[in-house]
Amino acid sequence: MSNVRKTIHGVRALVKIFSALTDIDNVIHNDKFGFNLKKDLPVFQEELEKLTYETSKQLVKSSEDTLALLIKNFDNFSESVYIKNSYITSVNLFLAKLESAKGDLEKMQNTNTHWVNALIQKIESFSSKKYLNQFLAWEDIDGNTYHSLVKELDSITKALIKI
């Protein structure tokens, strides 16, 4: 894979992760926030921020306006998603964005970049928690599911951030 393709996948993953961090904040500040998620999510959020900090600094330095625009456009999609209530919506959005980001990171995995492998491991470790299954088992009246949400997120970033 060329360096340009790796960079594009890295930017796509980071945009999704930055947007997921906003959703995590929404979950943490929701009245329904509790149980296992209350124990695990703040720790996961902190680890995610640490793993993306250095790379995001470089990305912001190269083009802060472009990055802000990408995140804004990506976040506009989030506003069009609603699943049962605001809490369930935020949980699904951050999990779907992380799953979608993981797909981009996996395409970069052979780069031997520590932060890529570490992010994949953190996302997989968090996402595999059994109690999260309750949030992922839904289908809306239009037939949309968690998996179709992940696919839509992939499509959006492919349209916004092209190779």
C-alpha positions in Angstrom: 0.0 0.0 0.0 1.4 3.4 -0.9 2.1 6.1 1.7 -0.7 8.2 0.3 -3.2 5.4 0.8 -1.9 4.8 4.4 -2.2 8.5 5.2 -5.7 8.7 3.9 -6.8 5.6 5.9 -5.1 7.2 8.9 -6.9 10.5 8.4 -10.2 8.7 8.0 -9.7 6.7 11.2 -8.7 9.8 13.2 -11.7 11.7 12.0 -14.0 8.9 13.1 -12.2 8.6 16.5 -12.4 12.3 17.1 -16.1 12.2 16.3 -16.5 9.1 18.5 -14.9 11.0 21.4 -17.7 13.6 21.1 -20.2 10.8 21.3 -18.5 9.4 24.3 -18.8 12.8 26.1 -22.5 12.7 25.2 -22.8 9.3 26.8 -20.9 10.2 29.9 -23.0 13.4 30.5 -26.3 11.6 29.9 -28.6 10.9 32.9 -28.9 7.2 31.9 -25.1 6.7 32.1 -24.4 3.9 34.5 -23.5 0.3 35.3 -20.5 -1.3 33.5 -20.3 1.5 30.9 -19.7 4.0 33.8 -16.8 1.9 35.0 -15.2 1.2 31.6 -15.9 4.2 29.4 -13.9 6.9 31.1 -10.8 4.7 31.2 -11.3 3.8 27.5 -11.8 7.4 26.6 -8.5 8.4 28.3 -6.6 5.6 26.6 -8.0 6.6 23.2 -7.1 10.2 23.7 -3.5 9.2 24.7 -3.1 7.0 21.7 -4.3 9.6 19.2 -2.7 12.7 20.8 0.7 12.8 19.0 -0.7 11.8 15.6 -3.5 14.3 15.9 -1.1 17.1 16.8 0.8 16.4 13.5 -2.5 16.3 11.6 -3.7 19.6 13.1 -0.4 21.2 12.4 -0.6 20.3 8.7 -4.1 21.6 8.2 -6.3 22.5 11.1 -9.1 24.1 9.0 -9.3 21.0 6.8 -9.5 18.7 9.8 -12.2 20.8 11.5 -14.2 20.8 8.3 -14.0 17.0 7.9 -15.0 16.5 11.5 -17.9 18.9 11.1 -19.2 17.2 8.0 -18.8 13.8 9.7 -20.6 15.0 12.8 -23.5 16.3 10.6 -24.2 12.7 9.8 -24.5 11.9 13.5 -27.3 14.5 13.9 -29.4 12.5 11.4 -29.2 9.3 13.4 -31.7 8.5 16.1 -32.1 5.1 17.8 -34.7 4.8 20.6 -33.4 7.7 22.7 -30.4 10.1 22.9 -28.4 7.7 25.1 -28.8 4.6 22.9 -28.1 6.8 19.9 -24.8 8.1 21.4 -23.6 4.7 22.4 -24.4 3.3 19.0 -22.7 6.1 17.2 -19.5 5.9 19.2 -19.3 2.1 18.8 -20.1 2.3 15.1 -17.5 5.0 14.5 -14.9 3.0 16.4 -15.7 -0.1 14.4 -15.5 1.9 11.1 -12.2 3.5 12.3 -10.8 0.0 13.1 -11.5 -1.0 9.5 -9.3 1.9 8.3 -6.6 1.1 10.9 -6.5 -2.5 9.8 -5.8 -1.4 6.2 -2.7 0.4 7.7 -1.7 -2.4 10.1 1.3 -3.5 8.1 2.9 -0.1 8.6 4.5 -1.3 11.9 3.3 1.9 13.5 2.8 1.5 17.2 -0.3 3.7 17.5 -2.1 1.8 14.8 -1.7 -1.6 16.4 -2.4 -0.2 19.9 -5.6 1.5 18.7 -6.8 -1.7 17.0 -6.2 -3.6 20.2 -7.9 -1.1 22.4 -10.9 -0.8 20.2 -11.2 -4.6 19.9 -10.8 -5.1 23.7 -13.5 -2.5 24.5 -15.9 -3.5 21.8 -15.8 -7.2 22.8 -17.4 -6.5 26.2 -20.5 -8.6 26.3 -22.7 -6.0 27.9 -22.4 -3.8 24.8 -24.5 -6.4 22.8 -27.7 -4.9 24.3 -26.9 -1.6 22.5 -26.2 -3.2 19.1 -29.2 -5.4 18.7 -31.7 -3.1 17.0 -33.4 -2.5 13.7 -35.4 0.7 12.9 -38.6 0.9 10.9 -36.5 1.5 7.7 -34.5 -1.7 8.3 -31.4 0.0 9.4 -29.2 -1.8 11.9 -25.9 -1.3 13.7 -24.1 -2.9 10.8 -25.7 -0.7 8.2 -24.7 2.3 10.4 -21.1 1.2 10.2 -21.3 0.8 6.4 -22.8 4.2 6.1 -20.0 5.7 8.1 -17.5 4.0 5.9 -19.2 5.4 2.8 -19.3 8.9 4.2 -15.6 9.0 5.0 -14.8 7.5 1.5 -16.8 10.4 0.0 -15.2 13.1 2.2 -11.6 11.9 2.3 -10.7 10.5 -1.2 -7.5 8.9 -2.4 
